[in-house]
Amino acid sequence: MKKLIALTIVLFALTTITLSAQENYEMAFGQSSMKILGTSTLHDWHMDVTKFSGKAKIASVKESVIQATSAMLSVHVQDIKSEHKAMDKIAYDALKYKTSPDINFVLHTIKKSIDNAGSFKGTASGLLAIAGVKKEVSFPVDGQYLADGSVKLVGKAALRMTEFGIKPPTAVLGTIKTGDNIQIEFSLLFKKL
């Protein structure tokens, strides 16, 4: 009986330590950026993501090294803008914004390949939902631990539209065709709540 009580106390203490190590972070939108780059038969193009949100739960591994345990990023399709309103409308239709108004990414893991006291390099993996299709994706990411406890993540994710059931858009009666490959470039700052 004494062993059972001692084991229960130890398990409770470990659970409390683990839970207290979890800290919530929120993305600092004004200090974060994201854009989508692609090609067409006419010229290369890009669209800026003008508004998006994100949250993360981060566990402290040791004082100078932290690791993201979960994170979620959300983009409303109509907050993706180019310099041309006609291009925006074509993009929104291709992204099926009427039935799938948001693009969401849920981070599962960041496997670090290099981890220094102030920064790391690794591979982020998670579930990306675009145009009603969910797919596991992985991409390289650079991270930085800032003095105020914030975490900055920078990276590029290469995707193909057809992987998400998106037919690459066309314009001018099909004479201008968008390439299937796109790249999402991001710089995200997560601040401790």
C-alpha positions as CSV (number, residue, x, y, z in Angstrom):
1,M,0.0,0.0,0.0
2,K,2.9,2.4,0.9
3,K,4.5,1.6,-2.5
4,L,1.2,2.4,-4.3
5,I,0.9,5.8,-2.5
6,A,4.5,6.6,-3.2
7,L,4.1,5.7,-6.9
8,T,0.9,7.9,-7.1
9,I,2.7,10.8,-5.5
10,V,5.7,10.4,-8.0
11,L,3.3,10.2,-11.0
12,F,1.3,13.2,-9.8
13,A,4.6,15.2,-9.4
14,L,5.8,14.2,-12.9
15,T,2.5,15.2,-14.4
16,T,2.5,18.5,-12.6
17,I,6.1,19.2,-13.8
18,T,5.2,18.3,-17.4
19,L,2.0,20.4,-17.4
20,S,3.8,23.4,-15.9
21,A,6.4,23.2,-18.6
22,Q,3.8,23.8,-21.3
23,E,3.5,27.4,-22.2
24,N,1.0,29.1,-24.6
25,Y,2.2,31.3,-27.4
26,E,0.3,33.4,-30.0
27,M,1.6,34.6,-33.3
28,A,2.4,38.3,-33.5
29,F,0.7,39.2,-36.7
30,G,2.3,42.6,-37.3
31,Q,5.8,41.0,-36.9
32,S,5.0,37.9,-39.1
33,S,4.6,37.5,-42.9
34,M,3.6,35.0,-45.4
35,K,3.4,34.9,-49.2
36,I,2.6,32.4,-52.0
37,L,4.8,32.3,-55.1
38,G,4.2,30.6,-58.4
39,T,4.7,30.7,-62.1
40,S,2.6,31.1,-65.2
41,T,3.1,31.0,-69.0
42,L,3.1,34.9,-68.8
43,H,5.2,35.6,-65.8
44,D,6.1,34.6,-62.2
45,W,3.6,35.8,-59.6
46,H,3.1,36.2,-55.9
47,M,0.2,36.8,-53.5
48,D,0.6,38.2,-50.0
49,V,-1.3,36.8,-47.1
50,T,-2.6,40.0,-45.6
51,K,-4.1,38.5,-42.4
52,F,-3.6,35.2,-40.6
53,S,-3.5,33.8,-37.0
54,G,-1.6,31.2,-35.1
55,K,-1.2,29.7,-31.7
56,A,1.4,27.3,-30.3
57,K,2.0,25.2,-27.2
58,I,5.7,25.1,-26.4
59,A,7.5,23.0,-23.8
60,S,10.7,24.1,-22.2
61,V,13.3,21.3,-22.6
62,K,16.0,23.2,-20.7
63,E,16.5,26.9,-19.9
64,S,18.0,28.0,-23.3
65,V,16.3,25.4,-25.5
66,I,12.6,25.2,-26.2
67,Q,10.6,22.9,-28.5
68,A,7.2,23.4,-30.1
69,T,4.8,20.6,-29.1
70,S,1.8,21.7,-31.1
71,A,0.9,24.7,-33.3
72,M,-1.9,25.8,-35.5
73,L,-2.0,28.4,-38.3
74,S,-5.1,29.6,-40.0
75,V,-5.6,31.8,-43.2
76,H,-8.9,33.0,-44.5
77,V,-8.7,32.5,-48.3
78,Q,-10.0,36.0,-49.1
79,D,-7.1,37.5,-47.1
80,I,-4.7,36.3,-49.8
81,K,-4.1,39.2,-52.2
82,S,-2.2,40.0,-55.3
83,E,-1.8,43.3,-57.1
84,H,-4.7,42.4,-59.4
85,K,-8.3,41.9,-58.3
86,A,-9.1,39.7,-61.3
87,M,-6.2,37.3,-60.2
88,D,-7.6,37.3,-56.7
89,K,-11.0,36.2,-57.8
90,I,-9.5,33.4,-60.0
91,A,-7.4,32.2,-57.0
92,Y,-10.4,32.2,-54.6
93,D,-12.4,30.2,-57.0
94,A,-9.6,27.7,-57.5
95,L,-9.2,27.4,-53.7
96,K,-13.0,26.7,-53.5
97,Y,-13.4,29.5,-51.0
98,K,-17.2,29.2,-50.9
99,T,-17.1,25.7,-49.5
100,S,-13.6,25.9,-47.8
101,P,-13.1,29.5,-46.7
102,D,-10.0,28.7,-44.6
103,I,-6.6,27.2,-45.1
104,N,-5.4,25.5,-41.9
105,F,-2.1,23.9,-40.8
106,V,-1.7,21.9,-37.7
107,L,1.9,21.2,-36.7
108,H,2.6,17.7,-35.4
109,T,6.4,17.8,-35.0
110,I,9.6,19.7,-35.6
111,K,12.5,17.2,-35.9
112,K,15.6,19.2,-35.2
113,S,18.8,18.4,-37.2
114,I,20.9,21.2,-35.6
115,D,20.1,22.7,-32.2
116,N,22.2,25.5,-30.7
117,A,21.5,27.6,-27.7
118,G,19.9,30.4,-29.7
119,S,18.6,28.7,-32.8
120,F,17.8,25.4,-34.6
121,K,17.3,23.9,-38.1
122,G,14.8,21.1,-38.7
123,T,11.9,19.7,-40.5
124,A,8.3,20.6,-39.7
125,S,5.6,18.1,-40.3
126,G,1.9,18.5,-40.0
127,L,-1.6,18.4,-41.5
128,L,-2.4,21.0,-44.1
129,A,-6.0,21.6,-45.2
130,I,-6.6,23.5,-48.5
131,A,-9.8,23.5,-50.6
132,G,-11.4,20.8,-48.5
133,V,-8.4,18.4,-48.9
134,K,-6.2,17.4,-45.9
135,K,-2.7,16.2,-46.5
136,E,0.4,15.5,-44.4
137,V,3.3,17.8,-45.4
138,S,6.9,18.3,-44.4
139,F,9.2,21.3,-45.0
140,P,12.5,22.7,-43.7
141,V,12.3,25.4,-41.0
142,D,14.8,27.6,-39.2
143,G,14.0,28.6,-35.6
144,Q,15.3,31.2,-33.3
145,Y,14.9,31.6,-29.6
146,L,14.7,35.3,-28.7
147,A,15.7,37.0,-25.5
148,D,12.1,37.9,-24.5
149,G,11.0,34.2,-24.7
150,S,9.5,34.5,-28.2
151,V,10.2,31.9,-30.9
152,K,10.7,32.9,-34.6
153,L,10.1,30.3,-37.4
154,V,11.2,31.0,-41.0
155,G,10.8,28.6,-43.9
156,K,9.6,27.7,-47.3
157,A,7.1,25.0,-48.2
158,A,7.0,23.6,-51.7
159,L,3.6,22.2,-52.8
160,R,1.7,21.2,-55.9
161,M,-1.8,22.5,-56.3
162,T,-3.0,19.2,-57.8
163,E,-2.1,17.4,-54.5
164,F,-5.0,19.3,-53.0
165,G,-7.4,18.7,-55.8
166,I,-6.9,22.2,-57.2
167,K,-6.8,22.6,-60.9
168,P,-4.1,25.2,-61.7
169,P,-6.0,28.3,-62.8
170,T,-6.0,29.7,-66.3
171,A,-6.9,33.1,-67.7
172,V,-7.7,34.8,-71.1
173,L,-9.6,31.9,-72.5
174,G,-6.9,29.4,-71.4
175,T,-4.0,31.2,-73.1
176,I,-2.4,32.0,-69.7
177,K,-1.8,28.9,-67.5
178,T,-0.6,28.8,-64.0
179,G,2.1,26.3,-63.1
180,D,1.2,23.5,-60.7
181,N,4.1,24.1,-58.3
182,I,3.8,26.8,-55.7
183,Q,6.0,27.9,-52.7
184,I,4.8,29.3,-49.4
185,E,7.4,31.5,-47.7
186,F,6.8,32.5,-44.1
187,S,8.4,34.3,-41.2
188,L,6.4,33.7,-38.0
189,L,7.0,35.2,-34.6
190,F,5.3,33.5,-31.6
191,K,5.1,35.5,-28.4
192,K,4.5,34.0,-25.0
193,L,1.0,34.7,-23.6
